[in-house]
Amino acid sequence: MSRFDGKVALVTGAASGIGKQIVLRFAADGGTPVIADLNLDAADATAREIRAKGSDAFAVAMNVADEAMVEKGVADIIEEYGQIDVLASNAGIQIVKPVVDFPFSDWKRLLAIHLDGEFTTTDDVADAVLFLCRRQNQRAHRPVAHREPRLGHGIDRWRRRRFGALRHDDEHGLREPGRTRVASRTRGRNARDS
Ligand SMILES: NC(=O)c1ccc[n+]([C@@H]2O[C@H](COP(=O)([O-])OP(=O)(O)OC[C@H]3O[C@@H](n4cnc5c(N)ncnc54)[C@H](O)[C@@H]3O)[C@@H](O)[C@H]2O)c1
């Protein structure tokens, strides 16, 4: 039994650098990492690298400063795995300049990724986890025959509450709750290769 057996971690900015090392280590310790990054091709490559070593991994296109993309990414993860146990808000950029040479637009970009990104990911993951806890509680009181096959199946209700009414957004594949495009993600080894 490894340290992270059965655990799912969402790691932002995990296609490269420090985030990539986090997901490689998490997978080596038995967990399933979700690689969320602006750069989907690089996220896919990292997921493939992990799957080649025999672990599961899932790549999601996500700009952490974009609330709709974070919502969609979190909903996709819950739909796939029915859980998120760990969040590492690692995505970030480095702009290192003397303050007198620091354009205000760069400052705002930095804050949007580092601060807004922390907020959007924590907000969505915490909300989804609370939803799943309540659901698990209700489920435990239901006869087995009336339980949904997987906890993640209830995510449509969470999606509906978060997204509100019908929402059209072709860029992010958000249409109606429960009818999102799947082009922006790749499935984990078990789901895809079985
Ligand atoms: N490397 C250092 O010395 C250092 C020092 C202090 C803090 N940090 C912080 O650690 C984190 C990782 O640093 P790193 O050196 O691995 O950086 P890196 O540039 O190697 O990797 C950052 C990753 O984040 C992704 N990313 C950037 N903006 C994003 C966004 N808006 N949404 C989703 N993904 C996004 C990039 O595509 C990239 O894959 C960053 O937050 C960085 O600011 C790094």
The ligand as a Gaussian input file, in Angstrom:
#p B3LYP/6-31G(d) Opt

LIG

0 1
 N       11.275000      28.345000     -10.020000
 C       11.481000      29.179000      -8.999000
 O       12.614000      29.536000      -8.631000
 C       10.291000      29.723000      -8.217000
 C       10.529000      30.534000      -7.128000
 C        9.456000      31.024000      -6.389000
 C        8.169000      30.708000      -6.763000
 N        7.967000      29.923000      -7.839000
 C        6.581000      29.619000      -8.180000
 O        6.396000      28.211000      -8.269000
 C        5.446000      27.923000      -9.289000
 C        6.047000      26.993000     -10.340000
 O        7.215000      27.558000     -10.869000
 P        8.076000      26.867000     -12.012000
 O        9.455000      27.355000     -11.862000
 O        7.829000      25.406000     -11.991000
 O        7.426000      27.529000     -13.299000
 P        7.342000      26.965000     -14.817000
 O        7.234000      28.177000     -15.673000
 O        8.400000      25.968000     -15.082000
 O        5.946000      26.198000     -14.814000
 C        4.741000      26.896000     -14.604000
 C        3.622000      26.126000     -15.280000
 O        2.428000      26.855000     -14.999000
 C        1.682000      26.961000     -16.206000
 N        0.857000      28.158000     -16.146000
 C        1.246000      29.449000     -16.258000
 N        0.198000      30.264000     -16.144000
 C       -0.895000      29.459000     -15.948000
 C       -2.269000      29.705000     -15.781000
 N       -2.758000      30.956000     -15.808000
 N       -3.095000      28.659000     -15.612000
 C       -2.626000      27.387000     -15.612000
 N       -1.324000      27.094000     -15.774000
 C       -0.468000      28.120000     -15.957000
 C        2.715000      27.005000     -17.329000
 O        2.137000      26.604000     -18.567000
 C        3.752000      26.027000     -16.798000
 O        3.488000      24.705000     -17.203000
 C        5.028000      29.254000      -9.890000
 O        3.848000      29.701000      -9.245000
 C        6.193000      30.147000      -9.546000
 O        5.824000      31.501000      -9.505000
 C        8.993000      29.423000      -8.567000

